[in-house]
């Protein structure tokens, strides 16, 4: 990817959107913050340049903002979703892109779009919303997919307890080459042990400010 500028107003715009997310669902807000941070870290470990790392961080910050459009009775349901409810939940990447759409006149936001819209696609074609597979899934999407899945697996919800990290790492290995990019999983596994001390604490809204400054 060529080098471009991150718009001066990107941080303020993103901060405002994240505050909206936090007002509806703090869990999703903190998840987006953690995924943004982790996507930058994995991008750095993969040898991507500073601009590409910024694209990844913002991709993570934006990837689930569409959940503000998910009905509360589905988003906050304290039990497993029905098939119809899950079908509606699976629309959130498209809804995230609808929120992002007015910003796509800027090259930077066009660059973050794949990580937002496609982060639930899988290499074997069983993902959503489009069932893309293999080479049709961009590297930025593959990175966001890994760190998003890791954070989802370790996080507890009313209907499920988070997995221990040891089990999550085993899941990454098991799904390597089918759901996740094999080379990126290897990079993640090699780099993870050095990241533990850098993991952000999801306790304050200014955590987003810190991440956004780092991405600027």
CORDA-V499658 format. One line per field, one symbol per residue. phi: phi as a letter, one per 30 degrees, with the letter a starting at -180 (. if undefined). burial: # if it has 24 or more other ideal C-beta (glycine too) atoms within 12 Angstrom, else .. Layout:
# CORDA-V499658
phi->???
burial->???
This chain:
# CORDA-V499658
phi->.ddbcdeecdddddddddddddddaeededdddddeddddddddddidddddddedddeddcdcddddcdeedcdcddadddddddddddddddddddddedcddcedddddeddddcdcdbedicdbccidbhddcdddddddeddddeddddddbecacddddedddddeddcdjcdcddddddddddceddcedcddcdbbddededdddddd
burial->.....#...##.###.######..######################.#..####################...##............##########.##..#....################...#.#..#....###################............##.##..##..###..##.###.##..#....#.#....##.###.###
